[in-house]
Amino acid sequence: MKILVINNNTRHLPRLLKALAPHTVHVLPFKEITPTSAHGFNAIILSGGRTLSIRKYPLPYAPEIALL
């Protein structure tokens, strides 16, 4: 399975990637999302993050929300 992991600056990324090791995984920083970022993937995983609250700062996450 091809999986896209959108990294929201989680500190748990190494553990997440280890858990997904049987699959083909591509990691994309959330700031680099484009409307076609998910093309060709079977699944998308949004990592957690603690740098910005989506409720207080929705604009940085707008491309991620639009992708979904």
KOLRO-876081 format. One record per residue: residue in three letters; x, y, z of N, C-alpha, C in turn; residue number from 1. Coordinates in steps of 0.001 Angstrom, whole numbers, plus 500000, padded with zeros to 6 digits. Atoms other than C-alpha are relative to their C-alpha. Example, Ala and Ser with C-alpha at 12.3 -4.5 7.8 and 13.67 -1.06 7.14 Angstrom:
2
atom aa: ALA | n_X: 500890 | n_Y: 498810 | n_Z: 500000 | ca_X: 512300 | ca_Y: 495500 | ca_Z: 507800 | c_X: 500900 | c_Y: 501200 | c_Z: 500000 | i: 1
atom aa: SER | n_X: 499180 | n_Y: 498810 | n_Z: 499940 | ca_X: 513670 | ca_Y: 498940 | ca_Z: 507140 | c_X: 499230 | c_Y: 501090 | c_Z: 500730 | i: 2
//
This chain:
68
atom aa: MET | n_X: 500850 | n_Y: 498823 | n_Z: 500000 | ca_X: 500000 | ca_Y: 500000 | ca_Z: 500000 | c_X: 500894 | c_Y: 501238 | c_Z: 500000 | i: 1
atom aa: LYS | n_X: 499282 | n_Y: 498717 | n_Z: 500013 | ca_X: 501252 | ca_Y: 503520 | ca_Z: 499205 | c_X: 499284 | c_Y: 500971 | c_Z: 500947 | i: 2
atom aa: ILE | n_X: 500578 | n_Y: 499133 | n_Z: 498978 | ca_X: 500709 | ca_Y: 505845 | ca_Z: 502146 | c_X: 500716 | c_Y: 501345 | c_Z: 499998 | i: 3
atom aa: LEU | n_X: 499475 | n_Y: 498644 | n_Z: 499853 | ca_X: 501159 | ca_Y: 509603 | ca_Z: 502327 | c_X: 499825 | c_Y: 500420 | c_Z: 501453 | i: 4
atom aa: VAL | n_X: 500048 | n_Y: 499482 | n_Z: 498635 | ca_X: 502041 | ca_Y: 510887 | ca_Z: 505788 | c_X: 500227 | c_Y: 501501 | c_Z: 499917 | i: 5
atom aa: ILE | n_X: 499854 | n_Y: 498552 | n_Z: 499944 | ca_X: 501426 | ca_Y: 514603 | ca_Z: 506168 | c_X: 500495 | c_Y: 500334 | c_Z: 501399 | i: 6
atom aa: ASN | n_X: 499338 | n_Y: 499752 | n_Z: 498723 | ca_X: 503807 | ca_Y: 515679 | ca_Z: 508887 | c_X: 499673 | c_Y: 501404 | c_Z: 500507 | i: 7
atom aa: ASN | n_X: 500337 | n_Y: 498735 | n_Z: 499341 | ca_X: 502464 | ca_Y: 518380 | ca_Z: 511171 | c_X: 500972 | c_Y: 500287 | c_Z: 501145 | i: 8
atom aa: ASN | n_X: 498918 | n_Y: 499793 | n_Z: 499030 | ca_X: 505772 | ca_Y: 518550 | ca_Z: 513046 | c_X: 499836 | c_Y: 499153 | c_Z: 501257 | i: 9
atom aa: THR | n_X: 500131 | n_Y: 500897 | n_Z: 498864 | ca_X: 505039 | ca_Y: 515574 | ca_Z: 515260 | c_X: 501362 | c_Y: 499514 | c_Z: 500463 | i: 10
atom aa: ARG | n_X: 498753 | n_Y: 500546 | n_Z: 499470 | ca_X: 507780 | ca_Y: 514345 | ca_Z: 517530 | c_X: 499982 | c_Y: 498474 | c_Z: 499931 | i: 11
atom aa: HIS | n_X: 500162 | n_Y: 501450 | n_Z: 500066 | ca_X: 506466 | ca_Y: 510810 | ca_Z: 517020 | c_X: 500189 | c_Y: 499426 | c_Z: 498596 | i: 12
atom aa: LEU | n_X: 499855 | n_Y: 500448 | n_Z: 501385 | ca_X: 507309 | ca_Y: 510574 | ca_Z: 513319 | c_X: 500835 | c_Y: 498714 | c_Z: 499884 | i: 13
atom aa: PRO | n_X: 499237 | n_Y: 501255 | n_Z: 500127 | ca_X: 510043 | ca_Y: 507910 | ca_Z: 513765 | c_X: 499198 | c_Y: 498762 | c_Z: 500401 | i: 14
atom aa: ARG | n_X: 500817 | n_Y: 501149 | n_Z: 499580 | ca_X: 507639 | ca_Y: 505628 | ca_Z: 515639 | c_X: 498889 | c_Y: 499717 | c_Z: 498997 | i: 15
atom aa: LEU | n_X: 501044 | n_Y: 500171 | n_Z: 501006 | ca_X: 504901 | ca_Y: 506221 | ca_Z: 513081 | c_X: 500563 | c_Y: 499293 | c_Z: 498769 | i: 16
atom aa: LEU | n_X: 499386 | n_Y: 500616 | n_Z: 501178 | ca_X: 507243 | ca_Y: 505336 | ca_Z: 510215 | c_X: 500383 | c_Y: 498552 | c_Z: 500269 | i: 17
atom aa: LYS | n_X: 499670 | n_Y: 501378 | n_Z: 499645 | ca_X: 508395 | ca_Y: 502211 | ca_Z: 512045 | c_X: 498750 | c_Y: 499122 | c_Z: 499938 | i: 18
atom aa: ALA | n_X: 501251 | n_Y: 500754 | n_Z: 500025 | ca_X: 504782 | ca_Y: 501095 | ca_Z: 512445 | c_X: 499506 | c_Y: 499771 | c_Z: 498568 | i: 19
atom aa: LEU | n_X: 500441 | n_Y: 500097 | n_Z: 501396 | ca_X: 504193 | ca_Y: 501674 | ca_Z: 508728 | c_X: 501015 | c_Y: 499306 | c_Z: 499092 | i: 20
atom aa: ALA | n_X: 498886 | n_Y: 500564 | n_Z: 500770 | ca_X: 507388 | ca_Y: 499895 | ca_Z: 507641 | c_X: 499610 | c_Y: 498986 | c_Z: 498925 | i: 21
atom aa: PRO | n_X: 500349 | n_Y: 500952 | n_Z: 501068 | ca_X: 505641 | ca_Y: 497113 | ca_Z: 505684 | c_X: 499466 | c_Y: 500675 | c_Z: 498724 | i: 22
atom aa: HIS | n_X: 500602 | n_Y: 499284 | n_Z: 501125 | ca_X: 504193 | ca_Y: 499784 | ca_Z: 503356 | c_X: 500995 | c_Y: 500973 | c_Z: 499359 | i: 23
atom aa: THR | n_X: 499234 | n_Y: 498940 | n_Z: 500655 | ca_X: 505594 | ca_Y: 502281 | ca_Z: 500890 | c_X: 499476 | c_Y: 501324 | c_Z: 500545 | i: 24
atom aa: VAL | n_X: 500430 | n_Y: 498776 | n_Z: 499314 | ca_X: 505510 | ca_Y: 505585 | ca_Z: 502782 | c_X: 500761 | c_Y: 501200 | c_Z: 499458 | i: 25
atom aa: HIS | n_X: 499410 | n_Y: 498717 | n_Z: 500391 | ca_X: 506121 | ca_Y: 509132 | ca_Z: 501591 | c_X: 499576 | c_Y: 501029 | c_Z: 501042 | i: 26
atom aa: VAL | n_X: 500289 | n_Y: 498980 | n_Z: 498988 | ca_X: 506381 | ca_Y: 511934 | ca_Z: 504171 | c_X: 500060 | c_Y: 501369 | c_Z: 499332 | i: 27
atom aa: LEU | n_X: 500094 | n_Y: 498653 | n_Z: 500566 | ca_X: 505330 | ca_Y: 515442 | ca_Z: 503192 | c_X: 499739 | c_Y: 500989 | c_Z: 501128 | i: 28
atom aa: PRO | n_X: 500292 | n_Y: 498969 | n_Z: 499005 | ca_X: 505631 | ca_Y: 518478 | ca_Z: 505482 | c_X: 498699 | c_Y: 500717 | c_Z: 499640 | i: 29
atom aa: PHE | n_X: 501316 | n_Y: 499412 | n_Z: 500273 | ca_X: 502223 | ca_Y: 520124 | ca_Z: 505842 | c_X: 500097 | c_Y: 501312 | c_Z: 499239 | i: 30
atom aa: LYS | n_X: 499839 | n_Y: 498724 | n_Z: 500707 | ca_X: 503586 | ca_Y: 523404 | ca_Z: 504471 | c_X: 500267 | c_Y: 499811 | c_Z: 498506 | i: 31
atom aa: GLU | n_X: 499682 | n_Y: 500272 | n_Z: 501410 | ca_X: 504402 | ca_Y: 521706 | ca_Z: 501132 | c_X: 498850 | c_Y: 499340 | c_Z: 499245 | i: 32
atom aa: ILE | n_X: 501153 | n_Y: 500645 | n_Z: 500631 | ca_X: 500918 | ca_Y: 520367 | ca_Z: 500331 | c_X: 499539 | c_Y: 500795 | c_Z: 498783 | i: 33
atom aa: THR | n_X: 500600 | n_Y: 499404 | n_Z: 501196 | ca_X: 499527 | ca_Y: 521020 | ca_Z: 496867 | c_X: 498678 | c_Y: 499270 | c_Z: 499748 | i: 34
atom aa: PRO | n_X: 501278 | n_Y: 500674 | n_Z: 500272 | ca_X: 496083 | ca_Y: 520140 | ca_Z: 495480 | c_X: 500150 | c_Y: 498584 | c_Z: 499452 | i: 35
atom aa: THR | n_X: 499809 | n_Y: 501331 | n_Z: 500573 | ca_X: 497574 | ca_Y: 517073 | ca_Z: 493783 | c_X: 500904 | c_Y: 499109 | c_Z: 500855 | i: 36
atom aa: SER | n_X: 499076 | n_Y: 500756 | n_Z: 499141 | ca_X: 499721 | ca_Y: 515841 | ca_Z: 496691 | c_X: 499566 | c_Y: 498562 | c_Z: 500266 | i: 37
atom aa: ALA | n_X: 500490 | n_Y: 501329 | n_Z: 499631 | ca_X: 497519 | ca_Y: 512824 | ca_Z: 497387 | c_X: 499829 | c_Y: 499063 | c_Z: 498803 | i: 38
atom aa: HIS | n_X: 500175 | n_Y: 500854 | n_Z: 501178 | ca_X: 497364 | ca_Y: 511534 | ca_Z: 493815 | c_X: 500969 | c_Y: 498832 | c_Z: 500042 | i: 39
atom aa: GLY | n_X: 499172 | n_Y: 501193 | n_Z: 500065 | ca_X: 498650 | ca_Y: 508000 | ca_Z: 493546 | c_X: 500184 | c_Y: 499286 | c_Z: 501331 | i: 40
atom aa: PHE | n_X: 499884 | n_Y: 500644 | n_Z: 498691 | ca_X: 498343 | ca_Y: 507150 | ca_Z: 497249 | c_X: 498700 | c_Y: 499283 | c_Z: 500345 | i: 41
atom aa: ASN | n_X: 501164 | n_Y: 500760 | n_Z: 499561 | ca_X: 496010 | ca_Y: 504581 | ca_Z: 498778 | c_X: 499426 | c_Y: 500524 | c_Z: 501300 | i: 42
atom aa: ALA | n_X: 500446 | n_Y: 499495 | n_Z: 498693 | ca_X: 495811 | ca_Y: 506306 | ca_Z: 502159 | c_X: 500798 | c_Y: 501251 | c_Z: 500354 | i: 43
atom aa: ILE | n_X: 499350 | n_Y: 498793 | n_Z: 499478 | ca_X: 496649 | ca_Y: 509597 | ca_Z: 503864 | c_X: 499918 | c_Y: 499928 | c_Z: 501516 | i: 44
atom aa: ILE | n_X: 499968 | n_Y: 499917 | n_Z: 498539 | ca_X: 497726 | ca_Y: 509887 | ca_Z: 507479 | c_X: 500445 | c_Y: 501401 | c_Z: 500368 | i: 45
atom aa: LEU | n_X: 499623 | n_Y: 498682 | n_Z: 499491 | ca_X: 497774 | ca_Y: 513248 | ca_Z: 509221 | c_X: 500661 | c_Y: 499796 | c_Z: 501350 | i: 46
atom aa: SER | n_X: 499328 | n_Y: 500156 | n_Z: 498712 | ca_X: 500363 | ca_Y: 513280 | ca_Z: 511949 | c_X: 499491 | c_Y: 501072 | c_Z: 500953 | i: 47
atom aa: GLY | n_X: 500339 | n_Y: 498977 | n_Z: 499019 | ca_X: 499667 | ca_Y: 515116 | ca_Z: 515134 | c_X: 501067 | c_Y: 501082 | c_Z: 499986 | i: 48
atom aa: GLY | n_X: 499030 | n_Y: 498923 | n_Z: 499895 | ca_X: 501483 | ca_Y: 518292 | ca_Z: 515959 | c_X: 499658 | c_Y: 500870 | c_Z: 501181 | i: 49
atom aa: ARG | n_X: 500282 | n_Y: 499138 | n_Z: 498853 | ca_X: 501829 | ca_Y: 520782 | ca_Z: 518735 | c_X: 500539 | c_Y: 501406 | c_Z: 499831 | i: 50
atom aa: THR | n_X: 499449 | n_Y: 498663 | n_Z: 500219 | ca_X: 503302 | ca_Y: 523866 | ca_Z: 517125 | c_X: 498913 | c_Y: 501052 | c_Z: 499795 | i: 51
atom aa: LEU | n_X: 501087 | n_Y: 499061 | n_Z: 500268 | ca_X: 500049 | ca_Y: 525480 | ca_Z: 515971 | c_X: 498655 | c_Y: 499350 | c_Z: 500299 | i: 52
atom aa: SER | n_X: 501358 | n_Y: 500481 | n_Z: 499785 | ca_X: 496457 | ca_Y: 525090 | ca_Z: 517064 | c_X: 499181 | c_Y: 500318 | c_Z: 498761 | i: 53
atom aa: ILE | n_X: 500810 | n_Y: 499772 | n_Z: 501201 | ca_X: 494162 | ca_Y: 524635 | ca_Z: 514082 | c_X: 498832 | c_Y: 500940 | c_Z: 500295 | i: 54
atom aa: ARG | n_X: 501099 | n_Y: 499105 | n_Z: 499643 | ca_X: 491425 | ca_Y: 526492 | ca_Z: 515963 | c_X: 500448 | c_Y: 501455 | c_Z: 500036 | i: 55
atom aa: LYS | n_X: 499509 | n_Y: 498624 | n_Z: 499911 | ca_X: 493569 | ca_Y: 529573 | ca_Z: 516568 | c_X: 500672 | c_Y: 500459 | c_Z: 498710 | i: 56
atom aa: TYR | n_X: 499236 | n_Y: 499670 | n_Z: 501203 | ca_X: 495603 | ca_Y: 529408 | ca_Z: 513343 | c_X: 499577 | c_Y: 499109 | c_Z: 498834 | i: 57
atom aa: PRO | n_X: 500461 | n_Y: 500882 | n_Z: 501081 | ca_X: 493493 | ca_Y: 527789 | ca_Z: 510595 | c_X: 500686 | c_Y: 500241 | c_Z: 498656 | i: 58
atom aa: LEU | n_X: 499431 | n_Y: 499682 | n_Z: 501311 | ca_X: 495248 | ca_Y: 529537 | ca_Z: 507704 | c_X: 501168 | c_Y: 499094 | c_Z: 499603 | i: 59
atom aa: PRO | n_X: 498909 | n_Y: 500891 | n_Z: 500421 | ca_X: 498474 | ca_Y: 527454 | ca_Z: 507769 | c_X: 499529 | c_Y: 498598 | c_Z: 499612 | i: 60
atom aa: TYR | n_X: 500514 | n_Y: 501330 | n_Z: 500286 | ca_X: 496336 | ca_Y: 524315 | ca_Z: 507602 | c_X: 498999 | c_Y: 499974 | c_Z: 498852 | i: 61
atom aa: ALA | n_X: 500998 | n_Y: 499933 | n_Z: 501070 | ca_X: 494066 | ca_Y: 525475 | ca_Z: 504770 | c_X: 500304 | c_Y: 499031 | c_Z: 498848 | i: 62
atom aa: PRO | n_X: 499740 | n_Y: 500963 | n_Z: 501063 | ca_X: 495881 | ca_Y: 523443 | ca_Z: 502081 | c_X: 499747 | c_Y: 498547 | c_Z: 500428 | i: 63
atom aa: GLU | n_X: 500227 | n_Y: 501351 | n_Z: 499479 | ca_X: 495688 | ca_Y: 520333 | ca_Z: 504281 | c_X: 498495 | c_Y: 499707 | c_Z: 500070 | i: 64
atom aa: ILE | n_X: 501456 | n_Y: 500157 | n_Z: 499917 | ca_X: 491966 | ca_Y: 520828 | ca_Z: 504876 | c_X: 499402 | c_Y: 499863 | c_Z: 498595 | i: 65
atom aa: ALA | n_X: 500499 | n_Y: 500068 | n_Z: 501380 | ca_X: 491347 | ca_Y: 521429 | ca_Z: 501159 | c_X: 500323 | c_Y: 498655 | c_Z: 499361 | i: 66
atom aa: LEU | n_X: 499611 | n_Y: 501292 | n_Z: 500557 | ca_X: 493211 | ca_Y: 518236 | ca_Z: 500297 | c_X: 499042 | c_Y: 498900 | c_Z: 500433 | i: 67
atom aa: LEU | n_X: 500917 | n_Y: 501017 | n_Z: 499484 | ca_X: 490883 | ca_Y: 516214 | ca_Z: 502486 | c_X: 498626 | c_Y: 500186 | c_Z: 499403 | i: 68
//
